Amino acid sequence: MPSRVYVIELDHGAGRRRDPRIPWVYVGSSSRSPEQRFEQHRRGYKSGRLAKRFGLRLRPDLYEDLKPFKGSKQAQRGEEERARELADCGFV
């Protein structure tokens, strides 16, 4: 089953920002749609603490350019790469 990378914008309470104009984000991957996975985070199902507590909205503008990955290992590598790319742009 293909897996997708998704990005969730986090509330200001998630922590201090490098640049107040650039939000904290949570980068993840799942075989579910980003919308389904975001709802799971909000309900606390297999959720990272930050995503559950501070998740505001999905940020498709930060992940929609990525195609689905063939498996979870490839998706995890894509997730890590996207997180590095966003960090290089100032996201925390």
PyMOL Python script that loads the backbone (N, CA, C, O; Angstrom):
from pymol import cmd

cmd.read_pdbstr("""\
ATOM      1  N   MET A   1       0.847  -1.178   0.000  1.00  0.00           N
ATOM      2  CA  MET A   1       0.000   0.000   0.000  1.00  0.00           C
ATOM      3  C   MET A   1       0.897   1.247   0.000  1.00  0.00           C
ATOM      4  O   MET A   1       1.841   1.322   0.787  1.00  0.00           O
ATOM      5  N   PRO A   2       0.620   2.211  -0.859  1.00  0.00           N
ATOM      6  CA  PRO A   2       1.443   3.427  -0.907  1.00  0.00           C
ATOM      7  C   PRO A   2       1.324   4.245   0.378  1.00  0.00           C
ATOM      8  O   PRO A   2       0.280   4.262   1.030  1.00  0.00           O
ATOM      9  N   SER A   3       2.405   4.910   0.719  1.00  0.00           N
ATOM     10  CA  SER A   3       2.435   5.788   1.893  1.00  0.00           C
ATOM     11  C   SER A   3       2.695   7.210   1.441  1.00  0.00           C
ATOM     12  O   SER A   3       3.365   7.451   0.437  1.00  0.00           O
ATOM     13  N   ARG A   4       2.152   8.144   2.200  1.00  0.00           N
ATOM     14  CA  ARG A   4       2.301   9.566   1.871  1.00  0.00           C
ATOM     15  C   ARG A   4       2.950  10.302   3.033  1.00  0.00           C
ATOM     16  O   ARG A   4       2.783   9.936   4.196  1.00  0.00           O
ATOM     17  N   VAL A   5       3.688  11.337   2.693  1.00  0.00           N
ATOM     18  CA  VAL A   5       4.256  12.246   3.684  1.00  0.00           C
ATOM     19  C   VAL A   5       3.263  13.384   3.862  1.00  0.00           C
ATOM     20  O   VAL A   5       2.639  13.828   2.897  1.00  0.00           O
ATOM     21  N   TYR A   6       3.116  13.857   5.097  1.00  0.00           N
ATOM     22  CA  TYR A   6       2.220  14.978   5.389  1.00  0.00           C
ATOM     23  C   TYR A   6       2.912  15.914   6.371  1.00  0.00           C
ATOM     24  O   TYR A   6       3.855  15.524   7.059  1.00  0.00           O
ATOM     25  N   VAL A   7       2.431  17.157   6.428  1.00  0.00           N
ATOM     26  CA  VAL A   7       2.993  18.164   7.329  1.00  0.00           C
ATOM     27  C   VAL A   7       1.843  18.829   8.073  1.00  0.00           C
ATOM     28  O   VAL A   7       0.852  19.245   7.473  1.00  0.00           O
ATOM     29  N   ILE A   8       1.996  18.923   9.400  1.00  0.00           N
ATOM     30  CA  ILE A   8       1.004  19.569  10.256  1.00  0.00           C
ATOM     31  C   ILE A   8       1.632  20.824  10.858  1.00  0.00           C
ATOM     32  O   ILE A   8       2.724  20.770  11.423  1.00  0.00           O
ATOM     33  N   GLU A   9       0.937  21.949  10.735  1.00  0.00           N
ATOM     34  CA  GLU A   9       1.376  23.177  11.398  1.00  0.00           C
ATOM     35  C   GLU A   9       0.994  23.101  12.868  1.00  0.00           C
ATOM     36  O   GLU A   9      -0.114  22.682  13.206  1.00  0.00           O
ATOM     37  N   LEU A  10       1.910  23.506  13.741  1.00  0.00           N
ATOM     38  CA  LEU A  10       1.683  23.453  15.181  1.00  0.00           C
ATOM     39  C   LEU A  10       1.438  24.838  15.758  1.00  0.00           C
ATOM     40  O   LEU A  10       1.946  25.836  15.247  1.00  0.00           O
ATOM     41  N   ASP A  11       0.667  24.885  16.812  1.00  0.00           N
ATOM     42  CA  ASP A  11       0.341  26.105  17.546  1.00  0.00           C
ATOM     43  C   ASP A  11       1.604  26.709  18.176  1.00  0.00           C
ATOM     44  O   ASP A  11       2.609  26.021  18.353  1.00  0.00           O
ATOM     45  N   HIS A  12       1.538  27.993  18.509  1.00  0.00           N
ATOM     46  CA  HIS A  12       2.665  28.693  19.142  1.00  0.00           C
ATOM     47  C   HIS A  12       3.110  28.031  20.435  1.00  0.00           C
ATOM     48  O   HIS A  12       4.278  28.138  20.809  1.00  0.00           O
ATOM     49  N   GLY A  13       2.201  27.347  21.127  1.00  0.00           N
ATOM     50  CA  GLY A  13       2.536  26.698  22.385  1.00  0.00           C
ATOM     51  C   GLY A  13       3.515  25.544  22.249  1.00  0.00           C
ATOM     52  O   GLY A  13       4.017  25.041  23.254  1.00  0.00           O
ATOM     53  N   ALA A  14       3.793  25.118  21.029  1.00  0.00           N
ATOM     54  CA  ALA A  14       4.713  23.990  20.815  1.00  0.00           C
ATOM     55  C   ALA A  14       6.137  24.341  21.213  1.00  0.00           C
ATOM     56  O   ALA A  14       6.933  23.450  21.508  1.00  0.00           O
ATOM     57  N   GLY A  15       6.466  25.613  21.224  1.00  0.00           N
ATOM     58  CA  GLY A  15       7.816  26.011  21.617  1.00  0.00           C
ATOM     59  C   GLY A  15       8.262  27.301  20.958  1.00  0.00           C
ATOM     60  O   GLY A  15       7.578  27.863  20.102  1.00  0.00           O
ATOM     61  N   ARG A  16       9.416  27.745  21.381  1.00  0.00           N
ATOM     62  CA  ARG A  16       9.995  28.981  20.844  1.00  0.00           C
ATOM     63  C   ARG A  16      10.407  28.771  19.397  1.00  0.00           C
ATOM     64  O   ARG A  16      10.926  27.717  19.030  1.00  0.00           O
ATOM     65  N   ARG A  17      10.171  29.775  18.593  1.00  0.00           N
ATOM     66  CA  ARG A  17      10.477  29.702  17.168  1.00  0.00           C
ATOM     67  C   ARG A  17      11.757  30.456  16.851  1.00  0.00           C
ATOM     68  O   ARG A  17      12.093  31.443  17.506  1.00  0.00           O
ATOM     69  N   ARG A  18      12.458  29.980  15.849  1.00  0.00           N
ATOM     70  CA  ARG A  18      13.659  30.700  15.384  1.00  0.00           C
ATOM     71  C   ARG A  18      13.261  32.054  14.826  1.00  0.00           C
ATOM     72  O   ARG A  18      13.883  33.077  15.110  1.00  0.00           O
ATOM     73  N   ASP A  19      12.206  32.029  14.026  1.00  0.00           N
ATOM     74  CA  ASP A  19      11.678  33.235  13.387  1.00  0.00           C
ATOM     75  C   ASP A  19      10.174  33.228  13.654  1.00  0.00           C
ATOM     76  O   ASP A  19       9.491  32.289  13.247  1.00  0.00           O
ATOM     77  N   PRO A  20       9.646  34.239  14.319  1.00  0.00           N
ATOM     78  CA  PRO A  20       8.221  34.220  14.671  1.00  0.00           C
ATOM     79  C   PRO A  20       7.278  34.144  13.471  1.00  0.00           C
ATOM     80  O   PRO A  20       6.101  33.819  13.631  1.00  0.00           O
ATOM     81  N   ARG A  21       7.777  34.435  12.291  1.00  0.00           N
ATOM     82  CA  ARG A  21       6.941  34.359  11.084  1.00  0.00           C
ATOM     83  C   ARG A  21       6.826  32.935  10.537  1.00  0.00           C
ATOM     84  O   ARG A  21       5.957  32.654   9.711  1.00  0.00           O
ATOM     85  N   ILE A  22       7.706  32.033  11.000  1.00  0.00           N
ATOM     86  CA  ILE A  22       7.733  30.663  10.474  1.00  0.00           C
ATOM     87  C   ILE A  22       7.290  29.704  11.579  1.00  0.00           C
ATOM     88  O   ILE A  22       7.931  29.636  12.628  1.00  0.00           O
ATOM     89  N   PRO A  23       6.203  28.963  11.355  1.00  0.00           N
ATOM     90  CA  PRO A  23       5.669  28.101  12.411  1.00  0.00           C
ATOM     91  C   PRO A  23       6.466  26.816  12.612  1.00  0.00           C
ATOM     92  O   PRO A  23       7.252  26.398  11.762  1.00  0.00           O
ATOM     93  N   TRP A  24       6.228  26.214  13.765  1.00  0.00           N
ATOM     94  CA  TRP A  24       6.708  24.857  14.005  1.00  0.00           C
ATOM     95  C   TRP A  24       5.848  23.940  13.157  1.00  0.00           C
ATOM     96  O   TRP A  24       4.668  24.218  12.938  1.00  0.00           O
ATOM     97  N   VAL A  25       6.428  22.849  12.678  1.00  0.00           N
ATOM     98  CA  VAL A  25       5.671  21.859  11.920  1.00  0.00           C
ATOM     99  C   VAL A  25       6.040  20.452  12.387  1.00  0.00           C
ATOM    100  O   VAL A  25       7.120  20.218  12.930  1.00  0.00           O
ATOM    101  N   TYR A  26       5.126  19.540  12.162  1.00  0.00           N
ATOM    102  CA  TYR A  26       5.324  18.119  12.431  1.00  0.00           C
ATOM    103  C   TYR A  26       5.266  17.421  11.088  1.00  0.00           C
ATOM    104  O   TYR A  26       4.294  17.582  10.350  1.00  0.00           O
ATOM    105  N   VAL A  27       6.293  16.647  10.758  1.00  0.00           N
ATOM    106  CA  VAL A  27       6.332  15.915   9.497  1.00  0.00           C
ATOM    107  C   VAL A  27       6.158  14.431   9.798  1.00  0.00           C
ATOM    108  O   VAL A  27       6.855  13.875  10.646  1.00  0.00           O
ATOM    109  N   GLY A  28       5.226  13.798   9.098  1.00  0.00           N
ATOM    110  CA  GLY A  28       4.976  12.377   9.305  1.00  0.00           C
ATOM    111  C   GLY A  28       4.689  11.679   7.994  1.00  0.00           C
ATOM    112  O   GLY A  28       4.638  12.308   6.937  1.00  0.00           O
ATOM    113  N   SER A  29       4.500  10.369   8.072  1.00  0.00           N
ATOM    114  CA  SER A  29       4.118   9.595   6.895  1.00  0.00           C
ATOM    115  C   SER A  29       3.142   8.517   7.325  1.00  0.00           C
ATOM    116  O   SER A  29       3.169   8.050   8.463  1.00  0.00           O
ATOM    117  N   SER A  30       2.277   8.127   6.392  1.00  0.00           N
ATOM    118  CA  SER A  30       1.247   7.144   6.710  1.00  0.00           C
ATOM    119  C   SER A  30       0.688   6.551   5.425  1.00  0.00           C
ATOM    120  O   SER A  30       0.755   7.162   4.359  1.00  0.00           O
ATOM    121  N   SER A  31       0.138   5.351   5.548  1.00  0.00           N
ATOM    122  CA  SER A  31      -0.560   4.753   4.415  1.00  0.00           C
ATOM    123  C   SER A  31      -1.972   5.337   4.299  1.00  0.00           C
ATOM    124  O   SER A  31      -2.639   5.146   3.282  1.00  0.00           O
ATOM    125  N   ARG A  32      -2.418   6.029   5.312  1.00  0.00           N
ATOM    126  CA  ARG A  32      -3.725   6.710   5.291  1.00  0.00           C
ATOM    127  C   ARG A  32      -3.571   8.054   4.569  1.00  0.00           C
ATOM    128  O   ARG A  32      -2.456   8.527   4.350  1.00  0.00           O
ATOM    129  N   SER A  33      -4.687   8.650   4.209  1.00  0.00           N
ATOM    130  CA  SER A  33      -4.625   9.977   3.590  1.00  0.00           C
ATOM    131  C   SER A  33      -4.151  10.962   4.663  1.00  0.00           C
ATOM    132  O   SER A  33      -4.341  10.712   5.853  1.00  0.00           O
ATOM    133  N   PRO A  34      -3.541  12.070   4.261  1.00  0.00           N
ATOM    134  CA  PRO A  34      -3.125  13.067   5.257  1.00  0.00           C
ATOM    135  C   PRO A  34      -4.292  13.526   6.132  1.00  0.00           C
ATOM    136  O   PRO A  34      -4.118  13.750   7.330  1.00  0.00           O
ATOM    137  N   GLU A  35      -5.475  13.666   5.541  1.00  0.00           N
ATOM    138  CA  GLU A  35      -6.645  14.109   6.307  1.00  0.00           C
ATOM    139  C   GLU A  35      -7.031  13.080   7.375  1.00  0.00           C
ATOM    140  O   GLU A  35      -7.313  13.432   8.520  1.00  0.00           O
ATOM    141  N   GLN A  36      -7.039  11.812   6.982  1.00  0.00           N
ATOM    142  CA  GLN A  36      -7.368  10.750   7.945  1.00  0.00           C
ATOM    143  C   GLN A  36      -6.332  10.685   9.055  1.00  0.00           C
ATOM    144  O   GLN A  36      -6.674  10.543  10.229  1.00  0.00           O
ATOM    145  N   ARG A  37      -5.067  10.788   8.677  1.00  0.00           N
ATOM    146  CA  ARG A  37      -4.001  10.691   9.677  1.00  0.00           C
ATOM    147  C   ARG A  37      -4.036  11.884  10.631  1.00  0.00           C
ATOM    148  O   ARG A  37      -3.787  11.725  11.826  1.00  0.00           O
ATOM    149  N   PHE A  38      -4.343  13.070  10.117  1.00  0.00           N
ATOM    150  CA  PHE A  38      -4.442  14.253  10.972  1.00  0.00           C
ATOM    151  C   PHE A  38      -5.554  14.055  12.010  1.00  0.00           C
ATOM    152  O   PHE A  38      -5.376  14.379  13.184  1.00  0.00           O
ATOM    153  N   GLU A  39      -6.686  13.528  11.574  1.00  0.00           N
ATOM    154  CA  GLU A  39      -7.782  13.263  12.515  1.00  0.00           C
ATOM    155  C   GLU A  39      -7.371  12.230  13.561  1.00  0.00           C
ATOM    156  O   GLU A  39      -7.758  12.341  14.724  1.00  0.00           O
ATOM    157  N   GLN A  40      -6.598  11.238  13.163  1.00  0.00           N
ATOM    158  CA  GLN A  40      -6.098  10.258  14.131  1.00  0.00           C
ATOM    159  C   GLN A  40      -5.201  10.941  15.168  1.00  0.00           C
ATOM    160  O   GLN A  40      -5.297  10.655  16.361  1.00  0.00           O
ATOM    161  N   HIS A  41      -4.334  11.842  14.708  1.00  0.00           N
ATOM    162  CA  HIS A  41      -3.487  12.596  15.643  1.00  0.00           C
ATOM    163  C   HIS A  41      -4.355  13.358  16.636  1.00  0.00           C
ATOM    164  O   HIS A  41      -4.093  13.343  17.838  1.00  0.00           O
ATOM    165  N   ARG A  42      -5.374  14.016  16.136  1.00  0.00           N
ATOM    166  CA  ARG A  42      -6.240  14.830  17.008  1.00  0.00           C
ATOM    167  C   ARG A  42      -6.952  13.984  18.053  1.00  0.00           C
ATOM    168  O   ARG A  42      -7.180  14.437  19.175  1.00  0.00           O
ATOM    169  N   ARG A  43      -7.304  12.755  17.685  1.00  0.00           N
ATOM    170  CA  ARG A  43      -7.962  11.846  18.629  1.00  0.00           C
ATOM    171  C   ARG A  43      -6.962  11.152  19.559  1.00  0.00           C
ATOM    172  O   ARG A  43      -7.354  10.538  20.551  1.00  0.00           O
ATOM    173  N   GLY A  44      -5.673  11.254  19.233  1.00  0.00           N
ATOM    174  CA  GLY A  44      -4.658  10.630  20.065  1.00  0.00           C
ATOM    175  C   GLY A  44      -4.276   9.227  19.646  1.00  0.00           C
ATOM    176  O   GLY A  44      -3.536   8.555  20.364  1.00  0.00           O
ATOM    177  N   TYR A  45      -4.761   8.765  18.500  1.00  0.00           N
ATOM    178  CA  TYR A  45      -4.447   7.419  18.028  1.00  0.00           C
ATOM    179  C   TYR A  45      -3.052   7.402  17.412  1.00  0.00           C
ATOM    180  O   TYR A  45      -2.811   8.048  16.392  1.00  0.00           O
ATOM    181  N   LYS A  46      -2.139   6.667  18.029  1.00  0.00           N
ATOM    182  CA  LYS A  46      -0.748   6.571  17.562  1.00  0.00           C
ATOM    183  C   LYS A  46      -0.190   7.950  17.224  1.00  0.00           C
ATOM    184  O   LYS A  46       0.427   8.157  16.180  1.00  0.00           O
ATOM    185  N   SER A  47      -0.425   8.865  18.124  1.00  0.00           N
ATOM    186  CA  SER A  47      -0.097  10.253  17.864  1.00  0.00           C
ATOM    187  C   SER A  47       1.174  10.683  18.582  1.00  0.00           C
ATOM    188  O   SER A  47       1.418  10.309  19.729  1.00  0.00           O
ATOM    189  N   GLY A  48       1.974  11.474  17.884  1.00  0.00           N
ATOM    190  CA  GLY A  48       3.078  12.142  18.540  1.00  0.00           C
ATOM    191  C   GLY A  48       2.504  13.188  19.489  1.00  0.00           C
ATOM    192  O   GLY A  48       1.476  13.803  19.202  1.00  0.00           O
ATOM    193  N   ARG A  49       3.169  13.381  20.608  1.00  0.00           N
ATOM    194  CA  ARG A  49       2.674  14.313  21.632  1.00  0.00           C
ATOM    195  C   ARG A  49       2.448  15.709  21.068  1.00  0.00           C
ATOM    196  O   ARG A  49       1.413  16.322  21.330  1.00  0.00           O
ATOM    197  N   LEU A  50       3.396  16.213  20.305  1.00  0.00           N
ATOM    198  CA  LEU A  50       3.260  17.571  19.758  1.00  0.00           C
ATOM    199  C   LEU A  50       2.102  17.667  18.773  1.00  0.00           C
ATOM    200  O   LEU A  50       1.337  18.631  18.800  1.00  0.00           O
ATOM    201  N   ALA A  51       1.973  16.666  17.904  1.00  0.00           N
ATOM    202  CA  ALA A  51       0.901  16.706  16.898  1.00  0.00           C
ATOM    203  C   ALA A  51      -0.471  16.648  17.555  1.00  0.00           C
ATOM    204  O   ALA A  51      -1.393  17.341  17.123  1.00  0.00           O
ATOM    205  N   LYS A  52      -0.617  15.836  18.585  1.00  0.00           N
ATOM    206  CA  LYS A  52      -1.914  15.732  19.265  1.00  0.00           C
ATOM    207  C   LYS A  52      -2.252  17.016  20.018  1.00  0.00           C
ATOM    208  O   LYS A  52      -3.365  17.531  19.915  1.00  0.00           O
ATOM    209  N   ARG A  53      -1.301  17.517  20.760  1.00  0.00           N
ATOM    210  CA  ARG A  53      -1.562  18.666  21.641  1.00  0.00           C
ATOM    211  C   ARG A  53      -1.603  20.008  20.908  1.00  0.00           C
ATOM    212  O   ARG A  53      -2.406  20.879  21.242  1.00  0.00           O
ATOM    213  N   PHE A  54      -0.732  20.169  19.908  1.00  0.00           N
ATOM    214  CA  PHE A  54      -0.581  21.481  19.276  1.00  0.00           C
ATOM    215  C   PHE A  54      -0.948  21.537  17.793  1.00  0.00           C
ATOM    216  O   PHE A  54      -0.824  22.595  17.177  1.00  0.00           O
ATOM    217  N   GLY A  55      -1.398  20.418  17.201  1.00  0.00           N
ATOM    218  CA  GLY A  55      -1.712  20.401  15.775  1.00  0.00           C
ATOM    219  C   GLY A  55      -2.844  21.350  15.417  1.00  0.00           C
ATOM    220  O   GLY A  55      -3.927  21.279  15.997  1.00  0.00           O
ATOM    221  N   LEU A  56      -2.594  22.240  14.462  1.00  0.00           N
ATOM    222  CA  LEU A  56      -3.602  23.215  14.021  1.00  0.00           C
ATOM    223  C   LEU A  56      -4.277  22.804  12.719  1.00  0.00           C
ATOM    224  O   LEU A  56      -5.503  22.761  12.619  1.00  0.00           O
ATOM    225  N   ARG A  57      -3.446  22.503  11.728  1.00  0.00           N
ATOM    226  CA  ARG A  57      -3.982  22.234  10.388  1.00  0.00           C
ATOM    227  C   ARG A  57      -2.919  21.530   9.558  1.00  0.00           C
ATOM    228  O   ARG A  57      -1.724  21.598   9.845  1.00  0.00           O
ATOM    229  N   LEU A  58      -3.392  20.859   8.529  1.00  0.00           N
ATOM    230  CA  LEU A  58      -2.468  20.299   7.550  1.00  0.00           C
ATOM    231  C   LEU A  58      -1.903  21.423   6.699  1.00  0.00           C
ATOM    232  O   LEU A  58      -2.563  22.440   6.484  1.00  0.00           O
ATOM    233  N   ARG A  59      -0.691  21.242   6.220  1.00  0.00           N
ATOM    234  CA  ARG A  59      -0.049  22.223   5.334  1.00  0.00           C
ATOM    235  C   ARG A  59       0.275  21.564   3.992  1.00  0.00           C
ATOM    236  O   ARG A  59       1.436  21.263   3.717  1.00  0.00           O
ATOM    237  N   PRO A  60      -0.754  21.336   3.147  1.00  0.00           N
ATOM    238  CA  PRO A  60      -0.511  20.681   1.862  1.00  0.00           C
ATOM    239  C   PRO A  60       0.521  21.406   1.003  1.00  0.00           C
ATOM    240  O   PRO A  60       1.205  20.783   0.191  1.00  0.00           O
ATOM    241  N   ASP A  61       0.635  22.721   1.182  1.00  0.00           N
ATOM    242  CA  ASP A  61       1.615  23.472   0.413  1.00  0.00           C
ATOM    243  C   ASP A  61       3.043  23.014   0.709  1.00  0.00           C
ATOM    244  O   ASP A  61       3.957  23.299  -0.066  1.00  0.00           O
ATOM    245  N   LEU A  62       3.241  22.307   1.822  1.00  0.00           N
ATOM    246  CA  LEU A  62       4.576  21.844   2.200  1.00  0.00           C
ATOM    247  C   LEU A  62       4.807  20.365   1.892  1.00  0.00           C
ATOM    248  O   LEU A  62       5.893  19.844   2.143  1.00  0.00           O
ATOM    249  N   TYR A  63       3.786  19.682   1.344  1.00  0.00           N
ATOM    250  CA  TYR A  63       3.984  18.263   1.018  1.00  0.00           C
ATOM    251  C   TYR A  63       3.332  17.794  -0.282  1.00  0.00           C
ATOM    252  O   TYR A  63       3.631  16.695  -0.749  1.00  0.00           O
ATOM    253  N   GLU A  64       2.458  18.593  -0.873  1.00  0.00           N
ATOM    254  CA  GLU A  64       1.705  18.104  -2.028  1.00  0.00           C
ATOM    255  C   GLU A  64       2.573  17.843  -3.264  1.00  0.00           C
ATOM    256  O   GLU A  64       2.122  17.192  -4.206  1.00  0.00           O
ATOM    257  N   ASP A  65       3.789  18.333  -3.269  1.00  0.00           N
ATOM    258  CA  ASP A  65       4.681  18.066  -4.391  1.00  0.00           C
ATOM    259  C   ASP A  65       5.285  16.661  -4.339  1.00  0.00           C
ATOM    260  O   ASP A  65       5.874  16.202  -5.317  1.00  0.00           O
ATOM    261  N   LEU A  66       5.141  15.978  -3.199  1.00  0.00           N
ATOM    262  CA  LEU A  66       5.695  14.628  -3.040  1.00  0.00           C
ATOM    263  C   LEU A  66       4.692  13.582  -3.513  1.00  0.00           C
ATOM    264  O   LEU A  66       3.518  13.617  -3.143  1.00  0.00           O
ATOM    265  N   LYS A  67       5.165  12.666  -4.324  1.00  0.00           N
ATOM    266  CA  LYS A  67       4.312  11.570  -4.783  1.00  0.00           C
ATOM    267  C   LYS A  67       4.254  10.509  -3.692  1.00  0.00           C
ATOM    268  O   LYS A  67       5.125  10.475  -2.823  1.00  0.00           O
ATOM    269  N   PRO A  68       3.238   9.640  -3.720  1.00  0.00           N
ATOM    270  CA  PRO A  68       3.185   8.540  -2.756  1.00  0.00           C
ATOM    271  C   PRO A  68       4.413   7.637  -2.891  1.00  0.00           C
ATOM    272  O   PRO A  68       4.948   7.452  -3.985  1.00  0.00           O
ATOM    273  N   PHE A  69       4.840   7.089  -1.776  1.00  0.00           N
ATOM    274  CA  PHE A  69       5.986   6.187  -1.744  1.00  0.00           C
ATOM    275  C   PHE A  69       5.471   4.748  -1.767  1.00  0.00           C
ATOM    276  O   PHE A  69       4.370   4.467  -1.294  1.00  0.00           O
ATOM    277  N   LYS A  70       6.279   3.839  -2.321  1.00  0.00           N
ATOM    278  CA  LYS A  70       5.849   2.452  -2.477  1.00  0.00           C
ATOM    279  C   LYS A  70       5.725   1.705  -1.161  1.00  0.00           C
ATOM    280  O   LYS A  70       4.937   0.763  -1.067  1.00  0.00           O
ATOM    281  N   GLY A  71       6.467   2.090  -0.157  1.00  0.00           N
ATOM    282  CA  GLY A  71       6.425   1.380   1.113  1.00  0.00           C
ATOM    283  C   GLY A  71       6.748   2.296   2.269  1.00  0.00           C
ATOM    284  O   GLY A  71       7.121   3.453   2.076  1.00  0.00           O
ATOM    285  N   SER A  72       6.603   1.774   3.470  1.00  0.00           N
ATOM    286  CA  SER A  72       6.793   2.597   4.663  1.00  0.00           C
ATOM    287  C   SER A  72       8.260   3.021   4.849  1.00  0.00           C
ATOM    288  O   SER A  72       8.522   4.121   5.335  1.00  0.00           O
ATOM    289  N   LYS A  73       9.208   2.170   4.472  1.00  0.00           N
ATOM    290  CA  LYS A  73      10.620   2.544   4.622  1.00  0.00           C
ATOM    291  C   LYS A  73      10.989   3.700   3.694  1.00  0.00           C
ATOM    292  O   LYS A  73      11.702   4.623   4.089  1.00  0.00           O
ATOM    293  N   GLN A  74      10.495   3.639   2.460  1.00  0.00           N
ATOM    294  CA  GLN A  74      10.742   4.740   1.524  1.00  0.00           C
ATOM    295  C   GLN A  74      10.053   6.010   2.012  1.00  0.00           C
ATOM    296  O   GLN A  74      10.616   7.100   1.917  1.00  0.00           O
ATOM    297  N   ALA A  75       8.842   5.871   2.531  1.00  0.00           N
ATOM    298  CA  ALA A  75       8.111   7.037   3.039  1.00  0.00           C
ATOM    299  C   ALA A  75       8.838   7.645   4.230  1.00  0.00           C
ATOM    300  O   ALA A  75       8.891   8.867   4.365  1.00  0.00           O
ATOM    301  N   GLN A  76       9.395   6.811   5.089  1.00  0.00           N
ATOM    302  CA  GLN A  76      10.136   7.335   6.234  1.00  0.00           C
ATOM    303  C   GLN A  76      11.357   8.121   5.780  1.00  0.00           C
ATOM    304  O   GLN A  76      11.673   9.165   6.351  1.00  0.00           O
ATOM    305  N   ARG A  77      12.042   7.626   4.759  1.00  0.00           N
ATOM    306  CA  ARG A  77      13.183   8.384   4.220  1.00  0.00           C
ATOM    307  C   ARG A  77      12.708   9.707   3.612  1.00  0.00           C
ATOM    308  O   ARG A  77      13.364  10.738   3.767  1.00  0.00           O
ATOM    309  N   GLY A  78      11.561   9.671   2.916  1.00  0.00           N
ATOM    310  CA  GLY A  78      10.992  10.899   2.354  1.00  0.00           C
ATOM    311  C   GLY A  78      10.592  11.879   3.440  1.00  0.00           C
ATOM    312  O   GLY A  78      10.769  13.088   3.293  1.00  0.00           O
ATOM    313  N   GLU A  79      10.052  11.353   4.529  1.00  0.00           N
ATOM    314  CA  GLU A  79       9.667  12.173   5.686  1.00  0.00           C
ATOM    315  C   GLU A  79      10.896  12.869   6.274  1.00  0.00           C
ATOM    316  O   GLU A  79      10.874  14.071   6.539  1.00  0.00           O
ATOM    317  N   GLU A  80      11.961  12.102   6.473  1.00  0.00           N
ATOM    318  CA  GLU A  80      13.198  12.668   7.040  1.00  0.00           C
ATOM    319  C   GLU A  80      13.801  13.722   6.113  1.00  0.00           C
ATOM    320  O   GLU A  80      14.279  14.763   6.565  1.00  0.00           O
ATOM    321  N   GLU A  81      13.771  13.441   4.821  1.00  0.00           N
ATOM    322  CA  GLU A  81      14.306  14.402   3.851  1.00  0.00           C
ATOM    323  C   GLU A  81      13.489  15.693   3.848  1.00  0.00           C
ATOM    324  O   GLU A  81      14.057  16.785   3.829  1.00  0.00           O
ATOM    325  N   ARG A  82      12.156  15.575   3.867  1.00  0.00           N
ATOM    326  CA  ARG A  82      11.310  16.768   3.883  1.00  0.00           C
ATOM    327  C   ARG A  82      11.527  17.559   5.166  1.00  0.00           C
ATOM    328  O   ARG A  82      11.557  18.790   5.129  1.00  0.00           O
ATOM    329  N   ALA A  83      11.677  16.885   6.290  1.00  0.00           N
ATOM    330  CA  ALA A  83      11.933  17.570   7.562  1.00  0.00           C
ATOM    331  C   ALA A  83      13.243  18.356   7.484  1.00  0.00           C
ATOM    332  O   ALA A  83      13.312  19.491   7.957  1.00  0.00           O
ATOM    333  N   ARG A  84      14.277  17.763   6.893  1.00  0.00           N
ATOM    334  CA  ARG A  84      15.560  18.479   6.730  1.00  0.00           C
ATOM    335  C   ARG A  84      15.397  19.688   5.816  1.00  0.00           C
ATOM    336  O   ARG A  84      15.916  20.766   6.106  1.00  0.00           O
ATOM    337  N   GLU A  85      14.673  19.506   4.708  1.00  0.00           N
ATOM    338  CA  GLU A  85      14.456  20.616   3.774  1.00  0.00           C
ATOM    339  C   GLU A  85      13.736  21.768   4.468  1.00  0.00           C
ATOM    340  O   GLU A  85      14.108  22.930   4.303  1.00  0.00           O
ATOM    341  N   LEU A  86      12.706  21.442   5.241  1.00  0.00           N
ATOM    342  CA  LEU A  86      11.956  22.488   5.944  1.00  0.00           C
ATOM    343  C   LEU A  86      12.820  23.164   7.010  1.00  0.00           C
ATOM    344  O   LEU A  86      12.741  24.378   7.196  1.00  0.00           O
ATOM    345  N   ALA A  87      13.641  22.381   7.707  1.00  0.00           N
ATOM    346  CA  ALA A  87      14.535  22.958   8.717  1.00  0.00           C
ATOM    347  C   ALA A  87      15.525  23.920   8.046  1.00  0.00           C
ATOM    348  O   ALA A  87      15.832  24.977   8.596  1.00  0.00           O
ATOM    349  N   ASP A  88      16.015  23.558   6.879  1.00  0.00           N
ATOM    350  CA  ASP A  88      16.934  24.438   6.148  1.00  0.00           C
ATOM    351  C   ASP A  88      16.268  25.752   5.750  1.00  0.00           C
ATOM    352  O   ASP A  88      16.945  26.758   5.540  1.00  0.00           O
ATOM    353  N   CYS A  89      14.938  25.740   5.648  1.00  0.00           N
ATOM    354  CA  CYS A  89      14.173  26.959   5.298  1.00  0.00           C
ATOM    355  C   CYS A  89      13.738  27.738   6.538  1.00  0.00           C
ATOM    356  O   CYS A  89      13.085  28.775   6.418  1.00  0.00           O
ATOM    357  N   GLY A  90      14.094  27.250   7.725  1.00  0.00           N
ATOM    358  CA  GLY A  90      13.769  27.976   8.954  1.00  0.00           C
ATOM    359  C   GLY A  90      12.647  27.391   9.785  1.00  0.00           C
ATOM    360  O   GLY A  90      12.368  27.888  10.876  1.00  0.00           O
ATOM    361  N   PHE A  91      11.998  26.347   9.298  1.00  0.00           N
ATOM    362  CA  PHE A  91      10.944  25.705  10.095  1.00  0.00           C
ATOM    363  C   PHE A  91      11.596  24.918  11.230  1.00  0.00           C
ATOM    364  O   PHE A  91      12.709  24.411  11.095  1.00  0.00           O
ATOM    365  N   VAL A  92      10.883  24.829  12.342  1.00  0.00           N
ATOM    366  CA  VAL A  92      11.353  24.018  13.474  1.00  0.00           C
ATOM    367  C   VAL A  92      10.525  22.761  13.495  1.00  0.00           C
ATOM    368  O   VAL A  92      10.723  21.906  14.359  1.00  0.00           O
TER     369      VAL A  92
END
""", "prot")
cmd.dss("prot")
cmd.show_as("cartoon", "prot")
cmd.util.cbc("prot")
cmd.orient("prot")
